[in-house]
Amino acid sequence: MGIRHILRSALLSLRTNLRYTLINIAGLATGLTVFILITIFVHSQYSFNTHIPHADELFRLERGFHGITNAVEAEPLSSGIPEIKKHCRITKIWGSMFYRSDDMSPSIRAEIEAVVADPSFIDMFDIEITERSAERLLMSPGSVVLSKDLAERLFGDSQAVGQVVSMENMHDLVVEAVFENLPPASSLDFNAIFPLEYLVSTSGNPQYFQNTGRWNYETFFRIDRENRETATDKLQDELDILYEGSGMTLREATLRPLKEIYFSEISDFHRHGDKKNTFIFIIVAGFVLLIAAINFINLSTAQSAKRSKETGLKKILGAERSGLIMQICTEGVFTVLASILIALAVTELLIPWYSDFVNIDLSIKYSAINIIIILIGVPLLLGALSGLFPAFYLSRVSPVSVLKKEMNTGKGGAKLRTFLTIFQFSISIFLIIGTVIVNKQLRYISSFDPGYETADIIEVSLNNQIAEKFDVFKQACLSNPSIKGVTRTNQAPYRAGNVWSVYHGENNFTWPFIQVDEDFVRVFGLDIKTGEDFSENMLQRETWLFLVNEAVVGAFETPDILSEKINDHEIVGVVNNFHTASLKSEIRPVTILLSPTAAAAYTYIKTDHVNPSGSLDAIREIWDELSPDYPFEYEYLEDKIMAAYIEEKQFGELFTYFSMISILISCLGLFALASFTTQNRVKEICIRKVHGATSFGISMLLSGGLTRKVIVANLVAWPAAWFFMNNWLENFVYRTEPGIGEFLLAAIIAQVIALVTVSWHVYTTSLKNPAETLKYE
């Protein structure tokens, strides 16, 4: 049998069985689309920071509080440990940058998210400089380096290097270089780089970096990989020398590779992914592909008996076994190839939406090796696997047996289909359980009490104009009856990343350090458990005054917390515990300092529940009068808190979408298989109808075997789903618990899917006139 004849016969066979061909292509194309979408997302997750050529040599110093350290330790450690080749410290700032081309033109304003770093940062992190005015950058406190995008926003097509910009309309800076926009796979996200000395100059304190208690930096070292353990062993000794005589209890120092930061579950200045979520997506991708392949194999084996007469006649006419095998496998290859081409086209259409949804720039990498694998390797593999059983089974059929109608119609094929159907149902039940539990946890997060009021409170970032006139702004707001309260802080209470060292006896704690004004407790509705709240009278006192939460009482292990000190400063009261991070972390001890002038990052305003728009209009009017250079921009606190769980929400929605598609693919395959099975038993159905059987009774009879398969599938899926979903829920300290209800719901849904699929075909068959079907028998 020649190649040309094999190809023509394969195409003719696919056209003859067009219904099953289209079902196969639709199911497989859908499965491949989901598989490709998940694969490119997973690949993007594992590619973070790999754009840096020497990423394997970059390590971050960690000493107990996530990835944050002070700025004092970098230089002594670098000089004392020969294995450290370079070091750099970084922190981040946010705000507005202004540019005015001449005195007559209006200022151009751009929001910035900037890294403040040592000069070595550019080389260590392989920042690609496209324009520069100096050989060594970040040496002057009055300089700044901008990204290409930020430079274009501020200067358009004009030359950026040498221009003067203003940070918050307060500090003039000269642009000394422009760098290429960061690749999407950078865990550090920024559009400007300030020299570390900028903080010294703006603070007016030459000893700014000598404060060991100010923990707001990340410290990176460049070390040859083979020297990592040696350097780590020397860290503690060098730290002991550095802090000798201080009485501090030092926490263990470790080095974390840069490539591990993205998947780390800690707070720092980087974007993070969830390794468990990524692993679950890998499992889902495999499941989707398996379901699509199972449908393919099921339909191929189901049609084997139907094609037996065709195969027998071809063998009588001289067809060789190898040619018959080749033809059936070629049909599979054609079907898979068509499915892949459709899947690639659909994926390309979905990628823009998909990239926006996951907030990552995604694309299919059409390298030569990928094209060979996708367009040649996968069709050959899946096509061969899907056609293997029917090809070998049919090709060895005796032509005489076929023509005598003595052929066994496929016990082997039936057993294979039974196994694959159970396996397919197991995957579907697993995904249903996972979808229900994931969405249950997301509902739990959205309704969880953070420990403070969030309703009707807006968050507004402060600028220098409002910060300088905050008392005027606050009084003007409170004079409006629709505004219920105003306060300000140095950091968001739900994301308290700025920390400091707290010493208590021989203990050295690292806790969040929130600076607030006297109305913080009242606006956020915190409860005073012991002592008293901040008041205006306390502003006249020259000492530092603190509120602490109940977790501090537990850490100090004292019944009389008001007699204790926070670094020799007075504690005036205790508030209830509240969350300063996501539900993935336990409630932490928090120190709250009465320091209105230092609380210059955010203002929180409680608006009127009945007339929120009136409150917002009043605030905007006051804002525009006091701060004409900055637009009034706000977000509701509830939305900001939920934004902290955006990755979990995206994971839940994607998991739900992909699971539903997988289940639909299963239904598609089961629908086709039930159709084929019902056609083979149409005479039996008609005879039973003649003898008085009802459509419902026949449905129950034919679905009995399917019900047993669903029961077995539940026994397989339940333990796997319980294990994986409990593992995922361990991401959260505060979480819901999976109950028997989710598992029973999945079993019921799977059973309904099976019954509805079979019953539909039985019902449509039972509507036929039995006489028409049986008149030739």
Secondary structure, DSSP 8 states (H G I E B T S, - for coil): --HHHHHHHHHHHHHHTHHHHHHHHHHHHHHHHHHHHHHHHHHHHHTTTTTSTTGGGEEEEE-SSTT-B-SSSHHHHHHH-TTEEEEEEEEEEEEEEEE-SSTTS--EEEEEEEEEE-TTHHHHTT--EEEES-SS-S-STTEEEEEHHHHHHHHTTS--TT-EEEETTTEEEEEEEEE----TT-SB--SEEEETHHHHHHHT-TTGGG-TTEE-BEEEEEE-GGGHHHHHHHHHHHHHHHTTTS-------EEEEHHHHTT--S-SSB----HHHHHHHHHHHHHHHHHHHHHHHHHHHHTTTTTHHHHHHHHHTT--HHHHHHHHHHHHHHHHHHHHHHHHHHHHHHHHHHHHHHTS-------HHHHHIIIIIHHHHHHHHHHHHHHHHHHT--HHHHHTT-----HHHHHHHHHHHHHHHHHHHHHHHHHHHHHHHHHHHHH---SS--TTEEEEE--HHHHHTHHHHHHHHHTSTTEEEEEEESS-TTS---EEEEEETTEEEEEEEEEE-TTHHHHHT--EEEE----GGGGG-SS-EEEEEHHHHHHHT-S-GGGSEETTEEEEEEE----SS-TTS-----EEEE-GGG--SEEEEEE-SS-HHHHHHHHHHHHHHH-TTS----EEHHHHHHHTTHHHHHHHHHHHHHHHHHHHHHHHHHHHHHHHHHHHTHHHHHHHHHTT--HHHHHHHHHHHHHHHHHHHHHHHHHHHHHHHHHHHTT-SS-----HHHHHHHHHHHHHHHHHHHHHHHHHHHTS-HHHHHTT-
